[in-house]
Amino acid sequence: MKKVDYIIVGMGLAGCCLAVQLLRRGKKILVYDQPRRNRATAVAAGLFNPVTGKRVVRSWKADLIFPYLHEFYSGLEKEYGINFYHVTPVYTPFRSVGEQNDWIARTSDGSFEMYGLKILPPDTYADQVKDPLGGIEVERAGYISTSILLDAVRKDLIQRESYKEEVFDEAKIKSSDSTLLYDDTEAKKIVFCVGVHGLNSKYFGSLNLKPLKGEVLTVLLKEKLRKIFNRGAYLIQMTSVEYKVGSTYDLKRVSEGVTEAARKELETKLDDLLRIPFEVAHQDWGIRPATGDRRPLLGVSPLNENILIFNGLGTKGVSLAPYFSGQLADYLIGYGKLDQEANISRLKSLYSMFR
């Protein structure tokens, strides 16, 4: 019988970060994973930006999450000897004079200085994008190469004999008073980090989890962009000529595969943003685990206190995963509490169905 402290089910970004956090705390883990084509982490561009959204506002808990993110990812680069964390300024052109005036007022108190946010004058990058009103530039933003990170952590887990590439069947979990048994492994707790595949778990019932489909393009440019540009669509450099463009947000049509409608939507947004000609080379898709209130899902199953969930990171997974995986890891070892806005105890409907 193999004994571990924790079993982690799923290794997208949530499971990957939680695995790292628990290993750093000296815990023995076993990760079950079945790599799936086009899952959200693999397709995502990995963008992080403390100033985001349609209304271009400061992200939820940004003052906590982004300093933590920097320390976590930069530390992992040193630990694994890899390069996946790219701090790169993001420039967002203003859409209107009203938006320009709003930002001048918002930044007057210096509350955005920690992110290196600057308001730039009209046509600052007019050779590459359409910015007749200027825009905001955030220095403490950027992206991570998610595939490089996941591959490095997976390799480490394999070397530790802590990784199994196979389907996890929750029906095979056997529970005693203080431990859980799964096949030939005994664990103190099991944490499900399975993204949209957690919709039908018997341990968490009808979670506030919503599949959110996103499609991205790979485009070719003959000229290197000076920044990450983001206005309706972002452009992140992948190679010397390739850029990832995204993303669409579709809660209604979540079938597998790419669509012509999404391609046209992204091409239109690029036309509105870029002054440089582009050529579409590839299109891809993924389905993110989002929530109705746009908050993560962390917490204990109403059916079994030794079974937990870490899910619902949505479009902000790169930003949210480090901080909340650390919080969950501390909670698992008996230190600290889960953020009430992220704790699944906030979902009264979930707990009422198990009474």
C-alpha positions as CSV (number, residue, x, y, z in Angstrom):
1,M,0.0,0.0,0.0
2,K,1.4,3.3,-1.1
3,K,0.9,6.2,1.4
4,V,0.8,9.9,0.5
5,D,-0.4,13.0,2.2
6,Y,-2.6,14.2,-0.7
7,I,-3.9,13.0,-4.0
8,I,-4.4,15.8,-6.7
9,V,-6.8,15.0,-9.5
10,G,-6.0,17.0,-12.7
11,M,-3.0,19.0,-13.6
12,G,-4.1,22.0,-15.5
13,L,-2.8,25.3,-14.0
14,A,-4.7,24.8,-10.7
15,G,-3.4,21.3,-10.1
16,C,0.1,22.2,-11.2
17,C,0.4,25.1,-8.8
18,L,-1.1,23.2,-5.9
19,A,1.3,20.3,-6.5
20,V,4.2,22.8,-6.4
21,Q,2.9,24.4,-3.2
22,L,2.5,21.1,-1.4
23,L,6.0,19.9,-2.5
24,R,7.5,23.1,-1.1
25,R,5.8,22.3,2.2
26,G,7.4,18.9,2.3
27,K,4.3,16.9,1.6
28,K,4.1,13.7,-0.3
29,I,1.6,13.8,-3.2
30,L,0.3,11.7,-6.1
31,V,-1.1,13.5,-9.1
32,Y,-3.6,11.8,-11.5
33,D,-3.8,13.4,-14.9
34,Q,-5.1,12.6,-18.3
35,P,-3.8,15.2,-20.7
36,R,-6.5,16.3,-23.0
37,R,-6.1,18.1,-26.2
38,N,-7.4,21.6,-26.2
39,R,-7.9,21.9,-22.5
40,A,-7.9,25.5,-21.3
41,T,-4.4,25.6,-19.9
42,A,-2.8,24.2,-23.0
43,V,-4.5,26.7,-25.3
44,A,-4.3,29.8,-23.1
45,A,-1.9,32.6,-24.0
46,G,-1.1,32.9,-20.3
47,L,-1.7,36.7,-20.1
48,F,-1.7,38.4,-16.7
49,N,-2.6,42.0,-16.2
50,P,-3.8,43.7,-13.0
51,V,-5.8,46.1,-15.1
52,T,-8.4,44.2,-17.1
53,G,-11.9,43.6,-18.2
54,K,-14.3,45.4,-20.6
55,R,-14.4,48.4,-18.3
56,V,-10.6,48.2,-17.9
57,V,-10.5,48.2,-14.1
58,R,-8.1,46.8,-11.4
59,S,-8.5,43.1,-11.1
60,W,-10.2,41.5,-8.0
61,K,-7.6,41.4,-5.1
62,A,-4.9,42.6,-7.4
63,D,-2.9,44.1,-4.6
64,L,-2.5,40.7,-3.0
65,I,-2.4,38.5,-6.1
66,F,0.1,40.2,-8.3
67,P,3.0,40.6,-5.8
68,Y,2.5,36.9,-4.9
69,L,2.3,35.9,-8.6
70,H,5.7,37.5,-9.3
71,E,7.4,35.8,-6.4
72,F,5.9,32.4,-7.2
73,Y,6.6,32.3,-10.9
74,S,10.1,33.9,-10.7
75,G,10.9,31.4,-7.9
76,L,9.8,28.5,-10.1
77,E,12.0,29.7,-12.9
78,K,15.1,29.5,-10.6
79,E,14.0,26.2,-9.0
80,Y,13.5,24.4,-12.3
81,G,16.1,26.2,-14.4
82,I,13.5,27.2,-17.1
83,N,12.3,30.4,-18.7
84,F,8.5,30.7,-18.8
85,Y,7.7,33.9,-16.9
86,H,7.7,37.0,-19.1
87,V,7.1,40.5,-17.6
88,T,6.1,42.5,-20.6
89,P,4.2,45.9,-20.7
90,V,0.7,45.8,-21.9
91,Y,-0.7,48.8,-23.8
92,T,-4.5,49.4,-24.1
93,P,-5.6,52.3,-26.4
94,F,-8.5,54.4,-25.2
95,R,-11.8,53.9,-27.0
96,S,-13.3,57.3,-26.1
97,V,-12.5,60.7,-24.6
98,G,-14.8,59.7,-21.7
99,E,-12.6,56.6,-21.0
100,Q,-9.5,58.8,-21.2
101,N,-10.9,61.3,-18.7
102,D,-12.0,58.5,-16.4
103,W,-8.4,57.1,-16.3
104,I,-6.9,60.5,-15.6
105,A,-9.2,60.8,-12.6
106,R,-8.6,57.2,-11.4
107,T,-4.8,57.6,-11.4
108,S,-4.7,61.0,-9.8
109,D,-4.2,59.5,-6.3
110,G,-1.3,57.3,-7.2
111,S,-3.1,54.0,-6.3
112,F,-1.9,52.3,-9.5
113,E,1.8,53.2,-9.1
114,M,2.7,49.7,-7.9
115,Y,1.8,48.3,-11.3
116,G,3.8,50.9,-13.2
117,L,0.7,52.2,-14.9
118,K,1.1,55.2,-17.1
119,I,-1.2,57.2,-19.3
120,L,0.4,57.8,-22.7
121,P,-0.4,60.6,-25.2
122,P,-2.2,60.2,-28.5
123,D,-0.5,58.2,-31.2
124,T,2.3,56.8,-29.0
125,Y,2.4,53.6,-31.0
126,A,0.6,54.9,-34.1
127,D,3.1,53.1,-36.3
128,Q,1.7,49.8,-35.1
129,V,-1.8,50.3,-33.6
130,K,-4.7,52.7,-33.8
131,D,-4.4,54.9,-30.7
132,P,-5.6,58.4,-31.6
133,L,-6.5,59.2,-28.0
134,G,-3.5,57.5,-26.4
135,G,-4.0,54.8,-23.8
136,I,-2.8,53.1,-20.6
137,E,0.4,51.1,-20.3
138,V,0.9,48.7,-17.5
139,E,4.5,47.7,-16.9
140,R,3.9,45.0,-14.3
141,A,2.0,42.7,-16.7
142,G,3.0,40.0,-19.1
143,Y,2.4,36.3,-19.8
144,I,3.6,32.8,-18.9
145,S,4.4,30.0,-21.3
146,T,2.0,27.5,-19.7
147,S,3.2,24.5,-21.6
148,I,6.8,25.0,-20.5
149,L,5.7,25.3,-16.8
150,L,3.4,22.3,-17.0
151,D,6.1,20.1,-18.7
152,A,8.7,21.0,-16.1
153,V,6.4,20.2,-13.1
154,R,5.2,17.0,-14.8
155,K,8.8,15.9,-15.3
156,D,9.6,16.6,-11.6
157,L,6.6,14.6,-10.5
158,I,7.5,11.6,-12.7
159,Q,11.0,11.6,-11.2
160,R,9.5,11.6,-7.7
161,E,7.1,8.7,-8.8
162,S,4.3,11.1,-7.9
163,Y,2.5,11.2,-11.3
164,K,0.0,8.8,-13.0
165,E,-1.3,9.5,-16.5
166,E,-4.7,7.8,-16.2
167,V,-8.3,8.5,-15.7
168,F,-9.3,9.0,-12.1
169,D,-12.6,7.3,-11.2
170,E,-14.2,8.9,-8.1
171,A,-16.5,5.9,-7.7
172,K,-13.5,3.9,-6.6
173,I,-12.8,6.2,-3.6
174,K,-13.1,4.3,-0.3
175,S,-13.4,6.4,2.9
176,S,-12.5,5.6,6.5
177,D,-12.7,8.0,9.5
178,S,-9.3,9.7,8.8
179,T,-8.0,8.4,5.4
180,L,-9.1,7.8,1.9
181,L,-8.2,4.7,-0.2
182,Y,-7.9,4.8,-4.0
183,D,-6.6,1.6,-5.7
184,D,-3.3,0.9,-4.0
185,T,-2.9,4.3,-2.4
186,E,-3.9,5.7,1.0
187,A,-4.2,9.5,1.3
188,K,-5.2,11.9,4.0
189,K,-7.2,14.0,1.5
190,I,-8.0,14.2,-2.2
191,V,-8.3,17.6,-4.1
192,F,-10.1,17.7,-7.4
193,C,-8.6,20.2,-9.9
194,V,-10.4,19.0,-13.0
195,G,-11.8,22.1,-14.6
196,V,-15.0,21.7,-16.6
197,H,-14.8,18.0,-16.1
198,G,-15.9,18.5,-12.5
199,L,-19.4,19.5,-13.5
200,N,-20.9,16.1,-12.5
201,S,-19.0,15.2,-9.4
202,K,-21.1,13.4,-6.8
203,Y,-19.0,15.1,-4.1
204,F,-19.8,18.7,-5.1
205,G,-23.2,18.4,-6.7
206,S,-24.4,21.4,-8.8
207,L,-21.5,23.8,-8.4
208,N,-21.7,27.3,-9.7
209,L,-19.4,26.2,-12.5
210,K,-20.0,27.3,-16.1
211,P,-18.1,26.1,-19.2
212,L,-16.8,29.1,-21.0
213,K,-15.4,28.4,-24.5
214,G,-12.6,30.5,-25.8
215,E,-11.0,30.4,-29.3
216,V,-7.7,31.9,-30.3
217,L,-5.8,32.6,-33.5
218,T,-2.2,32.3,-34.4
219,V,-1.3,35.1,-36.8
220,L,1.8,36.0,-38.7
221,L,3.2,39.5,-38.7
222,K,6.1,40.8,-40.8
223,E,7.0,43.3,-38.1
224,K,7.8,42.7,-34.4
225,L,5.4,44.4,-32.0
226,R,6.8,46.8,-29.5
227,K,4.5,45.8,-26.6
228,I,1.6,43.4,-25.8
229,F,-1.3,45.3,-27.3
230,N,-4.7,44.6,-25.9
231,R,-8.0,46.2,-26.9
232,G,-10.8,43.7,-27.5
233,A,-8.1,41.2,-28.5
234,Y,-4.6,40.7,-27.2
235,L,-1.4,39.9,-29.2
236,I,1.3,37.9,-27.5
237,Q,4.5,37.0,-29.3
238,M,5.2,33.2,-29.7
239,T,8.0,33.2,-32.2
240,S,9.8,35.8,-34.3
241,V,6.8,36.1,-36.6
242,E,4.0,34.3,-34.8
243,Y,1.5,35.9,-32.3
244,K,-1.3,34.4,-30.4
245,V,-4.5,36.4,-30.6
246,G,-7.5,36.0,-28.3
247,S,-9.8,35.3,-26.9
248,T,-13.5,34.9,-27.5
249,Y,-15.9,34.3,-24.6
250,D,-18.8,32.0,-25.3
251,L,-21.1,30.6,-22.6
252,K,-23.8,29.4,-24.9
253,R,-21.9,27.5,-27.6
254,V,-19.5,25.2,-25.9
255,S,-19.2,22.4,-28.4
256,E,-15.7,21.1,-29.3
257,G,-13.9,22.5,-32.3
258,V,-13.2,25.9,-33.9
259,T,-15.9,28.1,-35.5
260,E,-15.9,30.5,-38.4
261,A,-17.9,33.0,-36.2
262,A,-15.0,33.2,-33.7
263,R,-12.4,33.6,-36.4
264,K,-14.3,36.5,-37.9
265,E,-14.8,38.1,-34.5
266,L,-11.1,38.0,-33.7
267,E,-10.2,39.2,-37.2
268,T,-12.5,42.2,-36.8
269,K,-11.0,43.1,-33.5
270,L,-7.5,42.9,-35.0
271,D,-8.5,45.1,-37.9
272,D,-9.8,47.7,-35.3
273,L,-6.6,47.6,-33.4
274,L,-3.7,47.0,-35.7
275,R,-2.2,49.1,-38.5
276,I,0.0,46.2,-39.5
277,P,-1.2,43.6,-42.0
278,F,-1.6,40.1,-40.5
279,E,-2.2,36.5,-41.8
280,V,-4.1,33.9,-39.9
281,A,-2.0,30.7,-39.6
282,H,-4.0,28.6,-37.2
283,Q,-7.1,28.6,-34.9
284,D,-7.6,26.7,-31.7
285,W,-10.1,26.3,-28.9
286,G,-10.4,25.5,-25.2
287,I,-13.1,25.4,-22.5
288,R,-12.4,27.3,-19.3
289,P,-14.0,26.5,-15.9
290,A,-15.8,29.8,-15.1
291,T,-18.2,30.7,-12.3
292,G,-21.3,32.9,-12.2
293,D,-19.8,35.3,-9.7
294,R,-16.3,35.1,-11.3
295,R,-14.7,33.9,-8.2
296,P,-12.7,30.6,-7.7
297,L,-14.1,27.5,-6.0
298,L,-12.1,26.3,-3.1
299,G,-13.4,24.2,-0.2
300,V,-14.5,21.0,1.4
301,S,-17.2,18.6,0.0
302,P,-20.4,18.6,2.0
303,L,-20.3,14.8,1.8
304,N,-16.7,14.2,2.9
305,E,-14.4,16.6,4.8
306,N,-11.4,14.9,3.3
307,I,-12.4,15.6,-0.3
308,L,-11.8,19.2,-1.6
309,I,-12.0,21.2,-4.7
310,F,-9.8,23.8,-6.5
311,N,-11.6,25.0,-9.6
312,G,-13.4,27.9,-11.3
313,L,-10.4,30.0,-12.2
314,G,-12.0,31.1,-15.5
315,T,-10.1,33.6,-17.6
316,K,-7.8,34.7,-14.8
317,G,-6.2,31.3,-14.0
318,V,-2.6,32.5,-14.6
319,S,-3.2,35.3,-12.0
320,L,-5.3,33.5,-9.5
321,A,-3.7,30.0,-9.4
322,P,-0.5,30.9,-7.5
323,Y,-2.1,32.9,-4.6
324,F,-5.1,30.5,-4.1
325,S,-3.0,27.4,-4.4
326,G,-0.8,28.7,-1.6
327,Q,-3.9,29.5,0.5
328,L,-5.3,26.1,-0.1
329,A,-2.0,24.4,0.7
330,D,-1.8,26.2,4.0
331,Y,-5.3,25.3,4.8
332,L,-4.6,21.6,4.0
333,I,-1.8,21.5,6.5
334,G,-3.9,23.2,9.2
335,Y,-2.7,26.8,8.8
336,G,-5.0,29.7,8.0
337,K,-8.5,29.9,6.4
338,L,-9.9,30.0,2.9
339,D,-11.0,33.3,1.6
340,Q,-14.8,33.6,2.1
341,E,-15.3,35.0,-1.4
342,A,-13.6,31.9,-2.9
343,N,-14.8,29.3,-0.4
344,I,-17.6,27.0,-1.8
345,S,-19.4,27.5,1.5
346,R,-20.8,30.7,-0.1
347,L,-22.9,28.5,-2.4
348,K,-25.9,27.9,-0.3
349,S,-27.6,25.8,-3.0
350,L,-24.7,23.4,-2.9
351,Y,-25.0,22.7,0.8
352,S,-28.8,22.6,0.8
353,M,-28.9,19.7,-1.7
354,F,-26.9,17.5,0.7
355,R,-29.0,18.1,3.8
